[in-house]
Amino acid sequence: MRIRRHVIMIAVLMALSCAQARTQQPRKVIIDEDAAGPAGTDLQAILVLIQSPQVDPLGITVVTGDQWRDEEVDHALRMLELIGRTDIPVVPGAVFPLLRTIEGTKLWEQRYGKVSYQGAWTPQWMHPPFVVPPLVEGSPKTKPLREDAAHFLLRMVHQYPHQVTIFEGGPMTDLALAISLDPGFARLTQGLVFMGGSINPQAAGSEFARNPQREFNLWFDPEAAHIVLRAPWPSITCTPVDVSIQTLFTREILGQIARAKTPVARYLARYAKAGKDYMWDELAAAAWLDPGLIAEEKVLYLDVDVSHGPGYGNTLAWTREDRPDTALPPVHVQLKVDAEKFNRFFVHLMTQPTPRAHRPRQDTAKGQGGMLRPPRPPKHPANP
């Protein structure tokens, strides 16, 4: 009897040990981003995830959004070179939305009014889709993976079933394509975390005061977001405009980071623009790492207006009581953030040595002369 008791105790201890080992394993994530750069909210969100020792980034898939895809791919590759993480694959994704076009958007504007921010399509910095202007940080020597984003996403979730979180910081085109290729894609993941949507932001004087439900990531490819938000994800967490605009990338934050002198800190000190940008995607990434940064959230049911009328691309949101009779999964929508705690968390990550980094390539941007790309567009300008 005593021997049997010992055997049971040993079995329990081994089970607990295995469970603890599993919880200590880095969390696998694929980062789907529009990766405008250099620095800026897209690349800084990627840095949040790379800088955390809790995270195993399986790859960065890149979709057109704030800039055209090919330009974003080069910005992502170059940043990885400068911080010593060229082992992380960069995978080109969709260049164009599923249905929305530049020409169709112009016709829509003639009927319903101007859209101030259109990412890569914004007239003052638009260029042809497959042209990559000279990068201020220097051109990358490394190359993207020779695979498209949708197939890469599918390959990874089949290789690591129920272990991979999808982090979405841009338009959802790549995810919609993956779902179209394999309707079981969402169910094979550990869940979806995304920055996007706008419920009821308190933003007097900004574009959101006039159009409170229009948010760029969902607006740019409404049909993709409509597909993604109806898929059977194990869990969905949303960082909408409402909570994003409670953050600000200040000069004080950048100054604290710049004092660290690590490759990431040097990259941000040189290329980040502080003072007026909200921390859209950085907050979504940080809150996935530490949910305690969020002071208030609410379960809602989300969709996107795909009617092609005046609300085309707007966020639709319902409570459990008033949701429509359609198969919409619940979404944990973040509404308030502990801004001071978030700022400390972000500065800490950006000033640490980069986990698993090799020796970074030298910054060859010196001597670029006048060969600068057009200014990096702000994401969701506060005062368009």
C-alpha positions, 0 to 999 in steps of 0.5 A, a space after each residue: 500500500 505504501 509503495 502504491 502511494 509512493 508511485 501515485 505521488 511520483 506520477 502526480 509530481 511528474 505530471 505537475 513538472 511536465 505542466 510547469 515545463 509547458 507553461 514555461 515554453 515561449 509562446 508561439 506567435 505569427 505576426 501579421 503586420 503592415 510593417 510601415 517604417 522605419 520604426 513607427 507603430 507597426 515595427 515597434 509592435 513587432 519589437 515588443 514581441 521580439 524583445 519578450 523572452 516569453 515569445 517565440 516569433 515563428 515569422 512576420 507576414 506582411 500585408 499592404 496597409 500603411 505602406 505598400 507590401 514590398 516597401 514594408 517587407 524591406 523595412 521589416 528585413 532591415 530592422 531585423 538586420 539592425 537588431 540581430 534577428 535575421 533568423 525570423 522569416 519575413 513572408 510577403 502577403 497580399 498586395 491588394 485588398 480582396 475587393 476594395 480598389 483605389 478607383 472604387 474608393 474614389 467613386 465612393 468618396 464622390 458620393 459619401 465624402 473624403 476619407 482622410 487616411 487611406 494608408 498606402 493609397 493616401 494621395 500625398 505619399 502614394 507611389 506605384 505598388 511595386 516600387 520601393 523607394 530608397 530606405 532611410 535606414 539602408 536597404 536590407 541584404 537579407 531576403 524574404 521567404 519564398 512563400 506567400 503569407 497565407 500558405 506560411 500561416 497554414 503550414 505553421 498552424 498545422 505544424 504546431 496545432 493549437 499552439 500558435 497565436 495570430 497577432 494581427 496589426 494590419 488589414 486582415 487580407 492574409 488571414 482571410 486568404 488563409 481561411 479561404 484556403 483552409 476553413 479549419 485554419 482559425 480553429 487550429 490556432 490558439 487564438 487571434 489578437 488584433 488591433 482594429 475596430 472602433 466602438 465609441 472613442 472619446 476623441 474630440 477634434 480628431 477624425 474619430 469624432 466625425 467618423 467614430 466607427 471608421 478605423 483603418 485596418 478594418 476599413 482598408 479590407 472590409 470583406 477580409 475582416 468580415 470573413 475573419 471575424 466570423 471564423 471559429 477562433 478559440 479566442 479573440 482579443 481586440 485592441 480598438 481605437 477606444 483604448 489606443 488613443 489613451 496612449 502616446 509615444 512621447 519624447 520622454 519615452 523615447 529619451 528613456 529608451 535612447 539611453 540604453 544603447 542596445 541595438 533596439 534602443 539605437 534603432 528607435 533613437 535614430 528612426 522613431 518619431 515621438 510626440 504625436 503618435 498613438 501606440 496603436 499596435 504596441 499596446 495590442 502586443 503588450 497587452 497580449 504579453 501582460 493582460 494586467 495592462 488593461 484596466 477595463 474590457 467588455 465582451 462584444 460581437 463584432 463585424 464590419 459593414 460590407 454594404 458598400 453604402 455610406 458606412 462601408 468598412 465601419 465597425 459594427 458591434 453588439 452586446 450578447 443581448 442585441 447581437 444578430 442571429 448569425 454565427 459571431 464569436 465573442 470578442 474581448 474588447 479592451 476599453 481602458 488601459 493603465 497608461 503609466 504601467 504600459 509605458 513602463 512595460 514598453 520602455 523596459 522591453 525596448 531597453 533590454 538585450 534582444 533575446 536570441 540575437 546574433 551580431 547585428 549588421 552594421 547600420 549602413 544608412 550613413 552617407 545616404 545623401 538625399 536618397 530618402 524615401 517619402 516621409 513615413 505616414 502616421 497611422 490614424 492621424 489625430 488631426 487630419 
